Amino acid sequence: MKDLQSKFEPVSLVALCQCAGNSRSLFEPRVPGGQWGNGALGNARWRGARLKDVLDAAGVLPGTIQVGLRGLDVPPLEKTPRFEKSLQIDHARDGEVMIAYEMNGEPLPMLNGFPIRLVVPGWYSTYWVKALSSIRALDQPLKTFWMDKAYRIPDNADANEVPQHLSAVTVPINRMPVHSILVRPEPNEQLRVGQSYDLTGVANDGGDGIRRAEVSQDGGQTWSDTTLGTDLGKYSWRRWQASWTPPAKGSYRLMVRATNGAGETQPVTQWNRSGYQRDVIEHLDVVVQ
């Protein structure tokens, strides 16, 4: 870690780290795996050395097509494949992929990858290898369980398929799509008729930045713009806020959708067998008293 700090120019950025299975429990029909709700994600300021600079200093040979990335952790059972991921060499050398040694101005906590970890901004955290210990230059694609079988999604724009017709072609999960969630109100929170309430949440994407977030109080029949919070960078989540005064007692379906800088927005429906990359328009049913 000291070598990284002394030999390479430090860089920093704010980036969202998000589990591939974030929001899995919201898929219907339900799928196996850790039943995350809207958790398994966090935003932080990372500081470290560019992976590009480290590779250039090492002298990567011509013919290298990927880098293999491995951490200090080892499998609990002999038959369990060792965790290793890979990035295409052009991605690894894009100047944004980072070997981080600080998180929010402090040394990396143990649970967040001490002493160093990979930060792959805009991509799911399965590539953010913790306790990074090995970087291998590869002249052939990495063939491991974690690339060839695990963490894979249907090969289409929305990672979408249906249980009766599973996609025949899958690819490793990669860049985060546009997504937004409601933070407040919380489930089962009581709202009062005629009282102003601040709807709040966050939105993110894979690196084009959030341009717009809209909310609906009538199940998607009408939409209105929210106020976006401070832009912390294209890889950070973006907070949004909208004031709402319920006009009458009863049930309401609140919804939020985001649009990024490339004009991409969120689908209405989505499902896949692994419960990965949920980017569907989220909703929350509330009762106003």
Secondary structure, 3 states (H helix, E strand, C coil): CHHHHHHCCEEEEEEEEECCCCCHHHCCCCCCCCCCCCCCEEEEEEEEEEHHHHHHHHCCCCCCCEEEEEECCCCCCCCCCCCEEEEEHHHHCCCCCEEEEEECCEECCHHHCCCCEEECCCECHHHCCCCEEEEEEECCCCCCHHHHCCCEEECCCCCCCECCECCCCEEECCECCCEEEEEECCCCCCECCCCCEEEEEEEECCCCCEEEEEEECECCCCCEECEECCCCCCCCCEEEEEEECCCCCEEEEEEEEEEECCCCCCCCCCCCCCCCCCCCCEEEEEEEC
